[in-house]
Amino acid sequence: MKYEVLVEVRLRPGIADPQGATIERALPALGFEGVTDVSVGKAFRLSVEAADEPGAQARATEMAHRLLANPVIEDSTVTVLGVVAPNGAR
């Protein structure tokens, strides 16, 4: 069965995020006041073949640890969004 999976990767706390800091400084100039704690990350959407939802979660977690995230400076979160229907819809 195919599952749609979302893998979110972000810098670990304490790691400098110059992109996030630049965006946070630029937002007030664009009229967006009161925005703080901006961080930049990556998101990956995958269709994962697995026998069940825990299997899809485990496979995507292994992918995140081995390829999608740098475990030294990044954390990742894996969310199984649902089953992918045969026509590609969720």
C-alpha positions in Angstrom: 0.0 0.0 0.0 1.2 3.6 -0.7 1.2 6.2 2.0 1.7 10.0 1.6 4.4 11.1 4.0 5.6 14.6 5.0 9.2 14.9 6.3 10.0 18.3 7.8 13.6 19.2 8.5 14.7 22.2 10.6 17.9 23.3 12.3 18.5 22.2 15.9 18.1 24.7 18.6 21.3 26.7 19.0 22.4 26.4 15.4 22.6 29.8 13.6 19.8 30.3 11.1 21.0 33.3 8.9 18.1 32.8 6.4 15.5 32.9 9.2 17.2 36.0 10.7 17.2 37.8 7.3 13.5 37.0 6.7 12.6 38.1 10.3 14.4 41.5 9.7 12.7 42.0 6.3 9.1 41.3 7.4 8.5 44.7 9.1 9.6 46.5 6.0 6.8 44.6 4.1 4.2 45.6 6.7 4.3 42.4 8.7 4.9 43.6 12.3 5.1 41.4 15.4 6.6 38.3 13.7 9.4 36.6 15.7 11.2 33.3 15.9 11.4 32.8 12.2 13.3 29.7 11.1 13.9 28.2 7.7 13.7 24.5 7.0 12.9 22.0 4.3 9.8 19.9 3.6 9.7 16.7 1.6 6.5 15.0 0.4 6.9 11.3 -0.4 4.8 8.4 -1.5 6.1 5.4 0.5 5.3 1.8 -0.2 4.7 -0.1 3.1 2.5 -2.8 4.5 1.0 -0.4 7.1 1.2 3.1 8.5 3.8 2.3 11.1 5.9 0.7 8.4 5.6 3.9 6.2 6.6 6.0 9.3 9.6 3.8 10.0 10.8 3.9 6.3 10.5 7.6 6.1 12.2 8.1 9.4 15.1 6.1 8.2 15.3 8.1 5.0 15.3 11.3 7.0 18.1 10.1 9.2 20.2 8.7 6.4 19.7 11.3 3.6 17.2 14.1 4.0 18.5 15.6 7.2 22.0 16.2 8.6 21.6 14.7 12.0 24.5 16.7 13.4 22.7 20.1 12.9 19.1 19.2 11.9 16.1 17.6 13.4 13.3 15.9 11.4 9.7 15.2 11.9 7.8 12.5 9.9 4.0 12.7 9.5 2.1 10.0 7.6 -0.7 12.0 5.9 -2.7 9.1 4.6 -3.1 6.4 2.1 -2.6 7.3 -1.6 -5.6 6.1 -3.7 -4.9 4.2 -6.9 -5.7 7.3 -8.9 -3.0 9.3 -7.0 -5.5 11.1 -4.7 -5.2 10.9 -0.9 
